[in-house]
Amino acid sequence: MTEPEYRLWHALKHNQLGAKFRRQAPKGPYILDFYCPQHKLVIEVDGESHAMDSRDERRDAWLTNQGFRVLRFWNHDIMRNLDGVVAVIYRELRGGG
């Protein structure tokens, strides 16, 4: 895992947000950074290589068509504002996305 992924995983694991997450979860042709089966919520952590990447758009479209909700966070957002990122995830889990 990258440092941002590690930091986010530390905040997500052990039901800390009231939901269980898996990391590096396979779904169809993709490996998801983090996945909450209970809420069909996918969380992707993106570095600069993802900027303007049409593969991410295709991936998100496929996941959405399968009934998943997708949240994407930039590495620098996790590193600079982990509490804010976790708050967004928590709101999404509670249906307030």
Summary of the structure (lengths in Angstrom):
residues: 97
radius of gyration: 12.6
end to end distance: 26.2
largest distance: 33.3
contacts: 262
relative contact order: 0.20
helix: 47%
strand: 26%
